Amino acid sequence: MSDLFSPLTLRGLTLRNRTVVSPMCQYSAQMGLANDWHLVHLGRFAIGGFGLVIVEATGVEARGRISYGCLGLWSDAQIEPLKRVVDFVHSQGAAIGIQLAHAGRKASSQLPFLPKPNAEDKARHSYEEWTPVAPSAVPHDARSKVPHALSIEEIADIREAFVNAAIRAERAGFDLVELHFAHGYLVNQFLSPLANKRDDIYGGSRENRMRLALEIAEAVRRVWPEDKPLFARISTQDWHPDGWQVEDSIVLAGELEARGLDLIDCSSGGFAEGKVVPGPAYQVPFAEAVRKGANIRTMTVGLMGDPDDAEKAISEEKADLVALARPALDDPNWPVRTMTAAGLKPEAYALHAKQAGYAVRGLHAALDSD
Ligand SMILES: Cc1cc2nc3c(=O)[nH]c(=O)nc-3n(C[C@H](O)[C@H](O)[C@H](O)COP(=O)(O)O)c2cc1C
């Protein structure tokens, strides 16, 4: 028996197992629209047996995209291309969520694989550049643009942009929404004293710095269907003595739970000043601390590609879901291969797409390993 491959029910949604594809920016959209790349990239994970696939950080407004190549859900025209991805993932038995995001002062950045676009690149990729926004006019680092500090009215507009994007996500057929409150992006900038230098109701005390996150959570929960789960990804700590700490995350998670959130996706880091110390399964203790401290389900992520680590995180009740990003890119068949390696062969053949399961069974029989 495997706990990692046991189902999990959250409200009206049952995931076939606990393996999740973590949201991953593909920098491959134009004008925020999904295309064939997103269909094939995300669809392949559903074929490989993941229980849940989460679409990359998707801008709730155009200036909230990390780059001009990021997905968006600020206009109705962006619904249909995403629905195509949703329908395919569902056809393979996986669930699909979308990460709704605002990059704040980390917006308008260059693509990692095209750091210096020339005129031809810019024309081909619908290049855009803009002034980012943030809680305070403090840049992310020495090379970043100085952001515009948001007024109270502008903060309310961003909250509404999250709500409208969630309504569009429902129209696209998504099973769940994950609110992106992590990695030094806009809401994390409000949470962390490293970026939030405001002296109004959105700055200063922890209660004030949490205000935007809680307002967004509450407003989105109100429009997101009762039978569908709502997640938030948080940076459980900034890895800096003057920054946000795990104890703060436990308080935040408790407040989010009180507003109807179903699970906290526990990541960390995102500020230039922070010094992250990664290692295998290094964020499991954060998921465990939040799970026990706030009595809410958690997802762990970060160097979880070793199947033993993934299985243990679930069986030892440190997390309820395990998310993979780079290991999933490296092996989109990670779930079926992990099941096979664990000796759960009939289950693995059944988890494969029907076009592959019988053939892989034949392969193993031919090799006399069945
Ligand atoms: C190519 C790439 C794109 C990413 N984009 C996002 C994103 O859109 N949203 C997010 O919350 N994290 C993003 N991340 C972080 C991953 O979701 C994950 O938290 C991190 O890579 C650690 O997991 P891993 O060790 O399994 O890769 C990205 C990571 C990679 C490698």
The ligand as an SDF file (V2000), in Angstrom:
LIG
                    3D

 31 33  0  0  0  0  0  0  0  0999 V2000
   10.5970   26.6100  -14.6510 C   0  0  0  0  0  0  0  0  0  0  0  0
   10.0000   26.9540  -13.3200 C   0  0  0  0  0  0  0  0  0  0  0  0
    8.9390   27.8310  -13.2350 C   0  0  0  0  0  0  0  0  0  0  0  0
    8.3340   28.1200  -12.0030 C   0  0  0  0  0  0  0  0  0  0  0  0
    7.2220   28.9030  -11.9530 N   0  0  0  0  0  0  0  0  0  0  0  0
    6.5240   29.0170  -10.7980 C   0  0  0  0  0  0  0  0  0  0  0  0
    5.2520   29.6160  -10.7620 C   0  0  0  0  0  0  0  0  0  0  0  0
    4.6890   30.0020  -11.7930 O   0  0  0  0  0  0  0  0  0  0  0  0
    4.6450   29.7350   -9.5590 N   0  0  0  0  0  0  0  0  0  0  0  0
    5.2080   29.2560   -8.3970 C   0  0  0  0  0  0  0  0  0  0  0  0
    4.6180   29.4010   -7.3320 O   0  0  0  0  0  0  0  0  0  0  0  0
    6.4070   28.6490   -8.4240 N   0  0  0  0  0  0  0  0  0  0  0  0
    7.0550   28.4930   -9.5890 C   0  0  0  0  0  0  0  0  0  0  0  0
    8.2180   27.7860   -9.6230 N   0  0  0  0  0  0  0  0  0  0  0  0
    8.6770   27.1270   -8.3850 C   0  0  0  0  0  0  0  0  0  0  0  0
    8.1830   25.6700   -8.3670 C   0  0  0  0  0  0  0  0  0  0  0  0
    6.7700   25.6020   -8.3870 O   0  0  0  0  0  0  0  0  0  0  0  0
    8.7120   24.9140   -7.1470 C   0  0  0  0  0  0  0  0  0  0  0  0
    8.1880   25.5010   -5.9810 O   0  0  0  0  0  0  0  0  0  0  0  0
   10.2480   24.9210   -7.0790 C   0  0  0  0  0  0  0  0  0  0  0  0
   10.8090   24.7020   -8.3590 O   0  0  0  0  0  0  0  0  0  0  0  0
   10.7670   23.8470   -6.1240 C   0  0  0  0  0  0  0  0  0  0  0  0
   10.2930   22.5790   -6.5280 O   0  0  0  0  0  0  0  0  0  0  0  0
   11.2240   21.4920   -7.3350 P   0  0  0  0  0  0  0  0  0  0  0  0
   12.4450   21.2500   -6.4730 O   0  0  0  0  0  0  0  0  0  0  0  0
   10.3300   20.2950   -7.4490 O   0  0  0  0  0  0  0  0  0  0  0  0
   11.5830   22.0900   -8.6570 O   0  0  0  0  0  0  0  0  0  0  0  0
    8.8550   27.5310  -10.8270 C   0  0  0  0  0  0  0  0  0  0  0  0
    9.9580   26.6670  -10.9220 C   0  0  0  0  0  0  0  0  0  0  0  0
   10.5050   26.3500  -12.1400 C   0  0  0  0  0  0  0  0  0  0  0  0
   11.6490   25.3580  -12.2060 C   0  0  0  0  0  0  0  0  0  0  0  0
  1  2  1  0
  2  3  1  0
  2 30  2  0
  3  4  2  0
  4  5  1  0
  4 28  1  0
  5  6  2  0
  6  7  1  0
  6 13  1  0
  7  8  2  0
  7  9  1  0
  9 10  1  0
 10 11  2  0
 10 12  1  0
 12 13  2  0
 13 14  1  0
 14 15  1  0
 14 28  1  0
 15 16  1  0
 16 17  1  0
 16 18  1  0
 18 19  1  0
 18 20  1  0
 20 21  1  0
 20 22  1  0
 22 23  1  0
 23 24  1  0
 24 25  2  0
 24 26  1  0
 24 27  1  0
 28 29  2  0
 29 30  1  0
 30 31  1  0
M  END
$$$$
